């Protein structure tokens, strides 16, 4: 019973880490996916690539953070 509980805890830890990596990315995509024309960044020439860069840096930064904490 204890072994099964420990395995389930490890699985839950990995799922929690994956969720905490993808939730901020989903939030950013949700904000910029709305049909508003009032977002000033939408009219910049390279805003699409800047947004992708921010999302990739955020993803890699969180992976590095979790690896340094020895959670991954």
Secondary structure as GFF3:
##gff-version 3
##sequence-region A 1 72
A	DSSP	alpha_helix	2	32	.	.	.	ID=ss1
A	DSSP	three_ten_helix	40	43	.	.	.	ID=ss2
A	DSSP	alpha_helix	47	68	.	.	.	ID=ss3
###
